[in-house]
């Protein structure tokens, strides 16, 4: 129910000079939290995502992230944080509807569209 790793945002994600745009941080959390759910065999549709920006998040810097998932019967709740040298830069909370991962196609059919 926990995951951790590192991320370094490239220049393409710049908002304020030298910093990650907040919208990309929200996309990051939504993506890694949903991937974390899928790895546990559940797939969810995000119903809410709250991101709190504590400090500016620098580009081109290796940052640590941590996730925690709390499953319920039909819901999934996750929290996450991005840190730099132990200082919290950004935190997120997500809720999703829980589904069965095995019912999803192996690869999205949209990827095969011409």
C-alpha positions in Angstrom: 0.0 0.0 0.0 3.1 2.2 -0.2 5.4 3.3 -3.0 8.3 5.6 -3.3 10.7 6.8 -6.0 12.4 9.8 -7.5 11.4 12.2 -10.3 13.2 15.0 -12.1 11.0 17.3 -14.1 12.6 18.5 -17.4 12.5 22.1 -18.7 9.3 21.3 -20.7 7.4 21.4 -17.4 8.5 24.9 -16.4 6.0 27.4 -15.0 7.8 30.2 -13.1 11.4 30.5 -14.1 13.3 27.4 -12.9 10.2 25.9 -11.2 7.7 23.2 -12.1 4.3 24.4 -13.2 1.6 23.4 -10.7 -0.6 21.8 -13.3 2.2 19.3 -14.1 2.5 18.4 -10.5 -1.2 17.6 -10.4 -0.8 15.5 -13.5 2.2 13.7 -12.0 0.2 12.8 -8.8 -2.8 11.6 -10.7 -0.7 9.5 -13.0 1.5 7.9 -10.4 -1.3 7.3 -7.9 -3.4 5.6 -10.6 -0.4 3.5 -11.7 0.1 2.5 -8.1 -3.6 1.3 -8.0 -3.2 -0.7 -11.2 0.0 -2.4 -9.8 -2.2 -3.6 -6.9 -4.8 -5.0 -9.3 -7.3 -2.2 -8.9 -8.2 0.5 -11.4 -10.0 3.6 -10.5 -11.5 6.7 -12.0 -10.3 9.8 -10.2 -13.2 11.5 -8.5 -11.2 14.2 -6.6 -7.6 15.4 -6.6 -6.4 18.1 -4.2 -2.8 19.4 -4.5 -1.2 21.7 -1.9 1.9 23.6 -3.0 4.1 24.1 0.0 7.2 25.4 -1.6 8.4 26.0 -5.2 9.4 22.7 -6.9 12.6 23.1 -8.9 13.2 21.8 -12.4 16.1 19.5 -13.3 16.5 18.3 -9.7 16.1 14.8 -8.4 13.2 14.9 -6.0 11.8 12.1 -3.8 8.2 11.1 -3.8 6.1 8.9 -1.5 2.6 7.4 -2.0 0.2 5.8 0.4 -3.0 4.0 -0.6 -5.9 3.3 1.7 -8.5 1.0 -0.1 -12.1 0.8 0.9 -14.8 -1.4 -0.5 -15.6 0.7 -3.6 -13.2 3.6 -3.2 -9.5 4.2 -3.2 -7.9 7.0 -1.3 -4.3 8.0 -1.8 -1.9 10.6 -0.4 1.4 11.6 -1.9 4.2 14.1 -1.3 7.2 15.3 -3.2 10.3 16.3 -1.1 13.7 17.7 -1.5 16.2 16.9 1.2 13.4 16.0 3.5 11.5 19.3 3.0 7.9 18.8 1.7 7.4 20.8 -1.6 4.0 19.5 -2.6 1.3 17.2 -1.2 -1.7 15.6 -2.9 -4.8 13.7 -1.9 -6.8 11.7 -4.3 -10.1 9.7 -4.2 -11.1 7.2 -6.9 -13.8 4.7 -7.7 -12.3 1.2 -7.3 -12.6 -1.1 -10.2 -11.1 -4.4 -11.3 -7.8 -4.0 -13.2 -8.3 -7.2 -15.1 -11.3 -5.7 -16.9 -9.1 -3.1 -18.5 -7.6 -3.8 -21.9 -3.9 -4.5 -21.9 -3.2 -1.4 -24.1 -5.6 1.4 -24.7 -7.4 0.9 -28.1 -6.7 4.6 -28.7 -3.0 3.9 -29.1 -3.8 1.7 -32.1 -5.9 4.4 -33.9 -4.5 5.7 -37.2 
